[in-house]
Amino acid sequence: QVQLVESGGGLVHTGGSLRLSCAASGSISNIYTMGWYRQIPGKQRELVADMSGGGRLTYADSVKGRFTISRDNAKKMMYLQMNSLKPEDTAVYYCKYQILQRGSVRDYWGQGTQVTVSS
């Protein structure tokens, strides 16, 4: 079983920075993808950034040049460095791992961490 726990959210002013962390526990030896998503009330959860098992990075257009996804395999950690934050970045941020298990890909989500950017 895989468990994910996010941390690092909070309240920041426009232009500020935050670094989100996602701590994984359990067997994550066959990662298909890992990434960050965000959701605001009444809207669908959207991709912010993800990383394939081979290291290919994908960013939403709205965060390119401002956010950076990274990982530390030894610590089973994933990070999202968020710079030049804008009010429209306000959302609950979730980390997600896709793990290849017994021939199929399973999704695992964290509980979410709130990011609020004040204008």
CYANA upper distance limits for C-alpha pairs under 8 A (distance plus 0.5 A):
  1 GLN  CA     26 GLY  CA      6.12
  1 GLN  CA     27 SER  CA      7.27
  2 VAL  CA     24 ALA  CA      7.40
  2 VAL  CA     25 SER  CA      6.16
  2 VAL  CA     26 GLY  CA      5.12
  2 VAL  CA     27 SER  CA      6.69
  2 VAL  CA     28 ILE  CA      7.59
  2 VAL  CA    108 TYR  CA      7.34
  3 GLN  CA     24 ALA  CA      6.19
  3 GLN  CA     25 SER  CA      5.76
  3 GLN  CA     26 GLY  CA      7.07
  3 GLN  CA    108 TYR  CA      7.70
  3 GLN  CA    109 TRP  CA      8.18
  3 GLN  CA    110 GLY  CA      7.61
  4 LEU  CA     22 CYS  CA      6.82
  4 LEU  CA     23 ALA  CA      6.08
  4 LEU  CA     24 ALA  CA      5.14
  4 LEU  CA     25 SER  CA      7.11
  4 LEU  CA     95 CYS  CA      7.82
  4 LEU  CA     96 LYS  CA      8.27
  4 LEU  CA    108 TYR  CA      7.84
  4 LEU  CA    109 TRP  CA      6.80
  4 LEU  CA    110 GLY  CA      5.10
  4 LEU  CA    111 GLN  CA      8.07
  5 VAL  CA     22 CYS  CA      5.94
  5 VAL  CA     23 ALA  CA      5.70
  5 VAL  CA     24 ALA  CA      7.15
  5 VAL  CA    110 GLY  CA      5.71
  5 VAL  CA    111 GLN  CA      7.04
  5 VAL  CA    112 GLY  CA      8.27
  6 GLU  CA     20 LEU  CA      7.43
  6 GLU  CA     21 SER  CA      5.99
  6 GLU  CA     22 CYS  CA      4.88
  6 GLU  CA     23 ALA  CA      6.94
  6 GLU  CA     94 TYR  CA      7.57
  6 GLU  CA     95 CYS  CA      7.33
  6 GLU  CA    110 GLY  CA      6.70
  6 GLU  CA    111 GLN  CA      7.44
  6 GLU  CA    112 GLY  CA      6.58
  6 GLU  CA    113 THR  CA      6.57
  7 SER  CA     20 LEU  CA      6.26
  7 SER  CA     21 SER  CA      5.75
  7 SER  CA     22 CYS  CA      7.04
  7 SER  CA    113 THR  CA      6.66
  8 GLY  CA     18 LEU  CA      7.46
  8 GLY  CA     19 ARG  CA      6.39
  8 GLY  CA     20 LEU  CA      5.01
  8 GLY  CA     21 SER  CA      6.57
  8 GLY  CA    113 THR  CA      7.78
  9 GLY  CA     18 LEU  CA      7.57
  9 GLY  CA     19 ARG  CA      8.07
  9 GLY  CA     20 LEU  CA      6.71
  9 GLY  CA    113 THR  CA      5.83
  9 GLY  CA    114 GLN  CA      5.76
  9 GLY  CA    115 VAL  CA      5.42
  9 GLY  CA    116 THR  CA      8.42
 10 GLY  CA     18 LEU  CA      8.41
 10 GLY  CA    113 THR  CA      8.46
 10 GLY  CA    114 GLN  CA      6.64
 10 GLY  CA    115 VAL  CA      5.53
 10 GLY  CA    116 THR  CA      6.60
 11 LEU  CA    115 VAL  CA      6.67
 11 LEU  CA    116 THR  CA      5.23
 11 LEU  CA    117 VAL  CA      6.39
 11 LEU  CA    118 SER  CA      7.79
 12 VAL  CA     16 GLY  CA      6.44
 12 VAL  CA     17 SER  CA      7.73
 12 VAL  CA     18 LEU  CA      8.25
 12 VAL  CA    115 VAL  CA      8.44
 12 VAL  CA    116 THR  CA      6.84
 12 VAL  CA    117 VAL  CA      5.50
 12 VAL  CA    118 SER  CA      6.77
 13 HIS  CA     85 LEU  CA      8.11
 13 HIS  CA    117 VAL  CA      5.86
 13 HIS  CA    118 SER  CA      5.32
 13 HIS  CA    119 SER  CA      6.73
 14 THR  CA     84 SER  CA      7.48
 14 THR  CA     85 LEU  CA      5.95
 14 THR  CA     86 LYS  CA      5.61
 14 THR  CA     87 PRO  CA      6.93
 14 THR  CA    117 VAL  CA      6.35
 14 THR  CA    118 SER  CA      6.33
 14 THR  CA    119 SER  CA      5.91
 15 GLY  CA     83 ASN  CA      7.50
 15 GLY  CA     84 SER  CA      4.59
 15 GLY  CA     85 LEU  CA      5.32
 15 GLY  CA     86 LYS  CA      6.89
 16 GLY  CA     83 ASN  CA      6.69
 16 GLY  CA     84 SER  CA      5.98
 16 GLY  CA     85 LEU  CA      5.96
 17 SER  CA     81 GLN  CA      8.01
 17 SER  CA     82 MET  CA      5.90
 17 SER  CA     83 ASN  CA      4.91
 17 SER  CA     84 SER  CA      6.71
 17 SER  CA     85 LEU  CA      6.66
 18 LEU  CA     81 GLN  CA      6.70
 18 LEU  CA     82 MET  CA      5.75
 18 LEU  CA     83 ASN  CA      7.25
 19 ARG  CA     79 TYR  CA      7.28
 19 ARG  CA     80 LEU  CA      6.07
 19 ARG  CA     81 GLN  CA      4.91
 19 ARG  CA     82 MET  CA      6.39
 20 LEU  CA     79 TYR  CA      5.98
 20 LEU  CA     80 LEU  CA      5.50
 20 LEU  CA     81 GLN  CA      6.93
 20 LEU  CA     82 MET  CA      8.36
 21 SER  CA     77 MET  CA      7.34
 21 SER  CA     78 MET  CA      6.29
 21 SER  CA     79 TYR  CA      5.05
 21 SER  CA     80 LEU  CA      7.07
 22 CYS  CA     77 MET  CA      6.07
 22 CYS  CA     78 MET  CA      5.52
 22 CYS  CA     79 TYR  CA      6.69
 22 CYS  CA     95 CYS  CA      6.85
 22 CYS  CA    110 GLY  CA      8.33
 23 ALA  CA     76 LYS  CA      6.67
 23 ALA  CA     77 MET  CA      5.32
 23 ALA  CA     78 MET  CA      7.23
 24 ALA  CA     28 ILE  CA      8.33
 24 ALA  CA     76 LYS  CA      5.94
 24 ALA  CA     77 MET  CA      6.71
 25 SER  CA     76 LYS  CA      7.73
 28 ILE  CA     99 ILE  CA      7.13
 29 SER  CA     99 ILE  CA      8.48
 30 ASN  CA     53 GLY  CA      8.39
 30 ASN  CA     99 ILE  CA      6.12
 30 ASN  CA    100 LEU  CA      5.87
 30 ASN  CA    101 GLN  CA      7.89
 31 ILE  CA     52 SER  CA      8.27
 31 ILE  CA     53 GLY  CA      5.92
 31 ILE  CA     97 TYR  CA      7.54
 31 ILE  CA     98 GLN  CA      6.50
 31 ILE  CA     99 ILE  CA      5.14
 31 ILE  CA    100 LEU  CA      6.75
 32 TYR  CA     52 SER  CA      6.56
 32 TYR  CA     53 GLY  CA      5.61
 32 TYR  CA     97 TYR  CA      8.11
 32 TYR  CA     98 GLN  CA      5.73
 32 TYR  CA     99 ILE  CA      5.89
 32 TYR  CA    100 LEU  CA      6.61
 32 TYR  CA    105 VAL  CA      7.89
 33 THR  CA     50 ASP  CA      7.40
 33 THR  CA     51 MET  CA      6.16
 33 THR  CA     52 SER  CA      4.77
 33 THR  CA     53 GLY  CA      5.91
 33 THR  CA     97 TYR  CA      6.46
 33 THR  CA     98 GLN  CA      5.62
 33 THR  CA     99 ILE  CA      7.79
 34 MET  CA     50 ASP  CA      6.10
 34 MET  CA     51 MET  CA      5.88
 34 MET  CA     52 SER  CA      6.91
 34 MET  CA     53 GLY  CA      8.06
 34 MET  CA     95 CYS  CA      7.98
 34 MET  CA     96 LYS  CA      6.17
 34 MET  CA     97 TYR  CA      4.87
 34 MET  CA     98 GLN  CA      6.64
 35 GLY  CA     47 LEU  CA      8.25
 35 GLY  CA     48 VAL  CA      8.09
 35 GLY  CA     49 ALA  CA      6.08
 35 GLY  CA     50 ASP  CA      4.29
 35 GLY  CA     51 MET  CA      6.47
 35 GLY  CA     69 ILE  CA      8.30
 35 GLY  CA     95 CYS  CA      6.20
 35 GLY  CA     96 LYS  CA      5.83
 35 GLY  CA     97 TYR  CA      7.02
 36 TRP  CA     47 LEU  CA      6.86
 36 TRP  CA     48 VAL  CA      5.95
 36 TRP  CA     49 ALA  CA      5.84
 36 TRP  CA     50 ASP  CA      6.62
 36 TRP  CA     80 LEU  CA      7.97
 36 TRP  CA     93 TYR  CA      7.31
 36 TRP  CA     94 TYR  CA      6.16
 36 TRP  CA     95 CYS  CA      5.04
 36 TRP  CA     96 LYS  CA      6.71
 37 TYR  CA     45 ARG  CA      6.93
 37 TYR  CA     46 GLU  CA      5.87
 37 TYR  CA     47 LEU  CA      4.94
 37 TYR  CA     48 VAL  CA      5.48
 37 TYR  CA     49 ALA  CA      7.52
 37 TYR  CA     93 TYR  CA      6.16
 37 TYR  CA     94 TYR  CA      5.63
 37 TYR  CA     95 CYS  CA      6.75
 37 TYR  CA     96 LYS  CA      7.98
 38 ARG  CA     45 ARG  CA      5.99
 38 ARG  CA     46 GLU  CA      5.96
 38 ARG  CA     47 LEU  CA      7.10
 38 ARG  CA     48 VAL  CA      7.10
 38 ARG  CA     91 ALA  CA      6.34
 38 ARG  CA     92 VAL  CA      5.92
 38 ARG  CA     93 TYR  CA      4.78
 38 ARG  CA     94 TYR  CA      6.40
 39 GLN  CA     43 LYS  CA      6.99
 39 GLN  CA     44 GLN  CA      6.76
 39 GLN  CA     45 ARG  CA      4.92
 39 GLN  CA     46 GLU  CA      6.82
 39 GLN  CA     91 ALA  CA      5.85
 39 GLN  CA     92 VAL  CA      5.84
 39 GLN  CA     93 TYR  CA      7.10
 40 ILE  CA     44 GLN  CA      8.05
 40 ILE  CA     45 ARG  CA      7.96
 40 ILE  CA     90 THR  CA      8.01
 40 ILE  CA     91 ALA  CA      5.41
 40 ILE  CA     92 VAL  CA      6.93
 47 LEU  CA     59 TYR  CA      8.27
 47 LEU  CA     60 ALA  CA      7.02
 48 VAL  CA     59 TYR  CA      6.37
 48 VAL  CA     60 ALA  CA      5.68
 48 VAL  CA     63 VAL  CA      7.60
 49 ALA  CA     57 LEU  CA      7.73
 49 ALA  CA     58 THR  CA      5.92
 49 ALA  CA     59 TYR  CA      4.84
 49 ALA  CA     60 ALA  CA      6.70
 49 ALA  CA     68 THR  CA      8.36
 49 ALA  CA     69 ILE  CA      7.01
 50 ASP  CA     57 LEU  CA      6.28
 50 ASP  CA     58 THR  CA      5.77
 50 ASP  CA     59 TYR  CA      7.20
 50 ASP  CA     69 ILE  CA      7.55
 51 MET  CA     55 GLY  CA      6.05
 51 MET  CA     56 ARG  CA      5.88
 51 MET  CA     57 LEU  CA      5.09
 51 MET  CA     58 THR  CA      6.93
 51 MET  CA     69 ILE  CA      8.05
 52 SER  CA     56 ARG  CA      5.63
 52 SER  CA     57 LEU  CA      7.20
 57 LEU  CA     69 ILE  CA      8.38
 59 TYR  CA     63 VAL  CA      7.14
 59 TYR  CA     64 LYS  CA      6.39
 60 ALA  CA     64 LYS  CA      6.86
 63 VAL  CA     67 PHE  CA      6.12
 66 ARG  CA     82 MET  CA      6.61
 66 ARG  CA     83 ASN  CA      5.61
 66 ARG  CA     84 SER  CA      6.62
 66 ARG  CA     85 LEU  CA      8.23
 67 PHE  CA     80 LEU  CA      7.16
 67 PHE  CA     81 GLN  CA      5.95
 67 PHE  CA     82 MET  CA      4.98
 67 PHE  CA     83 ASN  CA      6.54
 68 THR  CA     79 TYR  CA      8.49
 68 THR  CA     80 LEU  CA      6.10
 68 THR  CA     81 GLN  CA      5.56
 68 THR  CA     82 MET  CA      7.16
 69 ILE  CA     78 MET  CA      7.92
 69 ILE  CA     79 TYR  CA      6.18
 69 ILE  CA     80 LEU  CA      5.12
 69 ILE  CA     81 GLN  CA      6.95
 70 SER  CA     78 MET  CA      6.30
 70 SER  CA     79 TYR  CA      5.70
 70 SER  CA     80 LEU  CA      7.03
 71 ARG  CA     76 LYS  CA      8.18
 71 ARG  CA     77 MET  CA      6.20
 71 ARG  CA     78 MET  CA      4.73
 71 ARG  CA     79 TYR  CA      6.48
 72 ASP  CA     76 LYS  CA      6.47
 72 ASP  CA     77 MET  CA      5.66
 72 ASP  CA     78 MET  CA      6.77
 73 ASN  CA     77 MET  CA      6.92
 85 LEU  CA     89 ASP  CA      7.00
 85 LEU  CA    117 VAL  CA      7.23
 86 LYS  CA     90 THR  CA      8.08
 86 LYS  CA    117 VAL  CA      6.59
 86 LYS  CA    118 SER  CA      8.31
 86 LYS  CA    119 SER  CA      8.10
 87 PRO  CA    116 THR  CA      7.80
 87 PRO  CA    117 VAL  CA      5.18
 87 PRO  CA    118 SER  CA      6.24
 87 PRO  CA    119 SER  CA      6.49
 88 GLU  CA    117 VAL  CA      8.09
 89 ASP  CA    115 VAL  CA      8.05
 89 ASP  CA    116 THR  CA      7.95
 89 ASP  CA    117 VAL  CA      7.23
 90 THR  CA    114 GLN  CA      8.26
 90 THR  CA    115 VAL  CA      5.86
 90 THR  CA    116 THR  CA      5.05
 90 THR  CA    117 VAL  CA      5.96
 91 ALA  CA    114 GLN  CA      6.55
 91 ALA  CA    115 VAL  CA      6.02
 91 ALA  CA    116 THR  CA      7.12
 92 VAL  CA    112 GLY  CA      6.33
 92 VAL  CA    113 THR  CA      5.87
 92 VAL  CA    114 GLN  CA      4.84
 92 VAL  CA    115 VAL  CA      6.48
 93 TYR  CA    112 GLY  CA      5.76
 93 TYR  CA    113 THR  CA      5.76
 93 TYR  CA    114 GLN  CA      6.70
 93 TYR  CA    115 VAL  CA      7.47
 94 TYR  CA    109 TRP  CA      7.26
 94 TYR  CA    110 GLY  CA      6.25
 94 TYR  CA    111 GLN  CA      7.16
 94 TYR  CA    112 GLY  CA      4.94
 94 TYR  CA    113 THR  CA      7.12
 95 CYS  CA    109 TRP  CA      6.34
 95 CYS  CA    110 GLY  CA      5.99
 95 CYS  CA    112 GLY  CA      7.72
 96 LYS  CA    107 ASP  CA      7.36
 96 LYS  CA    108 TYR  CA      6.01
 96 LYS  CA    109 TRP  CA      5.04
 96 LYS  CA    110 GLY  CA      7.02
 97 TYR  CA    107 ASP  CA      6.39
 97 TYR  CA    108 TYR  CA      5.71
 97 TYR  CA    109 TRP  CA      7.16
 98 GLN  CA    105 VAL  CA      6.62
 98 GLN  CA    106 ARG  CA      5.98
 98 GLN  CA    107 ASP  CA      5.12
 98 GLN  CA    108 TYR  CA      6.82
 99 ILE  CA    105 VAL  CA      5.93
 99 ILE  CA    106 ARG  CA      5.82
 99 ILE  CA    107 ASP  CA      7.07
 99 ILE  CA    108 TYR  CA      8.27
100 LEU  CA    104 SER  CA      6.03
100 LEU  CA    105 VAL  CA      4.93
100 LEU  CA    106 ARG  CA      6.90
101 GLN  CA    105 VAL  CA      6.58
101 GLN  CA    106 ARG  CA      7.38
